[in-house]
């Protein structure tokens, strides 16, 4: 049988049933090699069953370049947009925060805010202190210019 992408369910089941005796005959060889023999892989491929096995194993064969659904498009470490499918009703995939719902309670939100302070250089207290210092410097500079101490 030649591999085909448009086989019906019945055709795939018939191909799987037809290959079962061959698989049973090669079971001992498979145990001896501790892997699937190359001939068996070729037979599965010729029967059109390899794509089914890949799809069930979680490989993204169904999300090719022509897939019409929404993609994640988050920036990857490589710098390219992520091509994984986005989670329904969200704009990101499961790897880039699509499953996250965020904190719901006030306590959870406070924990998240505290966890996001990594260094303290941009905390509200620090920003207010910097604004106060800059305002004082402007005030002092203005007074020194007014009194003629600086040009």
C-alpha positions as CSV (number, residue, x, y, z in Angstrom):
1,X,0.0,0.0,0.0
2,X,1.3,3.5,-0.9
3,X,1.3,6.1,1.9
4,X,-1.6,8.5,1.7
5,X,-2.6,11.4,3.8
6,X,-6.3,11.2,2.9
7,X,-7.1,7.6,4.0
8,X,-10.4,7.0,5.7
9,X,-10.7,5.5,9.1
10,X,-11.8,2.2,7.6
11,X,-8.8,2.1,5.3
12,X,-6.4,2.8,8.1
13,X,-8.0,0.1,10.3
14,X,-7.8,-2.4,7.4
15,X,-4.1,-1.5,6.9
16,X,-3.5,-2.0,10.7
17,X,-5.2,-5.4,10.7
18,X,-3.3,-6.5,7.7
19,X,0.1,-5.7,9.3
20,X,-0.7,-7.5,12.6
21,X,0.5,-11.0,11.4
22,X,3.8,-9.4,10.3
23,X,4.3,-7.7,13.6
24,X,3.6,-10.9,15.5
25,X,6.2,-12.7,13.3
26,X,8.8,-10.1,14.1
27,X,8.1,-9.9,17.8
28,X,11.1,-12.2,18.7
29,X,13.4,-10.2,16.5
30,X,12.2,-7.0,18.1
31,X,13.0,-8.4,21.6
32,X,16.4,-9.6,20.5
33,X,17.3,-6.2,19.0
34,X,15.6,-4.3,21.8
35,X,14.2,-1.9,19.2
36,X,11.8,-1.9,16.3
37,X,13.4,-3.4,13.2
38,X,13.9,-1.1,10.2
39,X,11.7,-3.4,8.0
40,X,8.8,-2.9,10.5
41,X,9.2,0.8,10.4
42,X,9.1,0.7,6.6
43,X,6.0,-1.5,6.7
44,X,4.2,1.0,9.1
45,X,5.2,3.8,6.8
46,X,4.0,2.1,3.7
47,X,0.7,1.3,5.4
48,X,0.3,5.0,6.1
49,X,0.3,4.5,9.9
50,X,3.4,6.5,10.8
51,X,1.6,9.8,10.8
52,X,-1.0,8.5,13.1
53,X,1.6,7.3,15.5
54,X,3.4,10.6,15.5
55,X,0.2,12.6,16.0
56,X,-0.8,10.4,19.0
57,X,2.7,10.8,20.5
58,X,2.2,14.5,20.7
59,X,4.2,15.6,17.7
60,X,2.8,18.7,16.1
61,X,2.3,17.3,12.6
62,X,-1.1,18.7,12.4
63,X,0.1,22.3,13.0
64,X,2.0,22.8,9.7
65,X,2.7,26.1,8.0
66,X,-0.8,26.1,6.5
67,X,-2.7,25.6,9.8
68,X,-5.4,28.2,10.0
69,X,-5.6,28.5,13.8
70,X,-4.2,31.2,16.1
71,X,-0.5,30.8,16.9
72,X,1.2,31.9,20.1
73,X,3.8,34.2,18.5
74,X,5.6,34.9,21.7
75,X,9.3,35.7,21.2
76,X,11.4,32.6,21.6
77,X,15.0,32.4,22.9
78,X,16.1,32.2,19.2
79,X,14.3,35.5,18.6
80,X,11.6,34.0,16.3
81,X,7.9,33.9,16.9
82,X,6.6,30.8,18.7
83,X,4.7,28.6,16.3
84,X,2.7,26.5,18.9
85,X,-1.0,26.8,18.9
86,X,-2.5,29.4,21.3
87,X,-4.7,28.1,24.1
88,X,-8.4,28.7,23.4
89,X,-9.6,32.2,24.5
90,X,-6.0,33.3,25.2
91,X,-3.2,34.6,23.0
92,X,-0.3,32.4,24.2
93,X,0.5,28.7,24.2
94,X,0.9,26.5,27.2
95,X,4.6,27.1,27.3
96,X,4.3,30.9,27.3
97,X,1.6,31.5,29.9
98,X,-1.5,30.5,28.0
99,X,-2.6,28.2,30.9
100,X,-1.9,30.8,33.6
101,X,-5.0,32.5,35.0
102,X,-3.0,34.7,37.3
103,X,-3.8,35.4,41.0
104,X,-7.5,35.6,41.9
105,X,-7.5,36.6,45.6
106,X,-6.1,39.7,47.2
107,X,-3.6,37.6,49.1
108,X,-2.4,36.0,45.8
109,X,-2.1,39.3,44.1
110,X,0.0,40.7,47.0
111,X,2.2,37.6,46.8
112,X,2.6,38.1,43.0
113,X,3.5,41.8,43.5
114,X,6.1,40.9,46.2
115,X,7.6,38.2,44.0
116,X,8.0,40.6,41.1
117,X,10.3,42.9,43.1
118,X,13.6,41.5,42.1
119,X,16.0,44.2,43.2
120,X,14.2,47.2,44.8
121,X,15.7,49.8,42.5
122,X,12.3,50.5,41.0
123,X,10.0,50.0,43.9
124,X,7.3,52.7,44.6
125,X,9.2,53.8,47.7
126,X,12.4,54.2,45.8
127,X,10.8,56.0,42.9
128,X,9.1,58.5,45.3
129,X,12.5,59.0,47.0
130,X,14.2,59.7,43.7
131,X,11.5,62.2,42.7
132,X,11.8,64.0,46.1
133,X,15.6,64.2,45.7
134,X,15.3,65.5,42.1
135,X,12.7,68.1,43.2
136,X,15.1,69.3,46.0
137,X,18.0,69.5,43.5
138,X,15.9,71.6,41.1
139,X,14.8,73.9,44.0
140,X,18.3,74.4,45.3
141,X,19.7,75.0,41.7
142,X,16.9,77.6,41.1
143,X,17.7,79.4,44.3
144,X,21.5,79.4,43.6
145,X,20.9,80.8,40.1
146,X,18.5,83.4,41.5
147,X,21.0,84.6,44.1
148,X,23.8,84.6,41.4
149,X,26.0,81.9,42.8
150,X,25.9,79.9,39.6
151,X,25.3,81.1,36.0
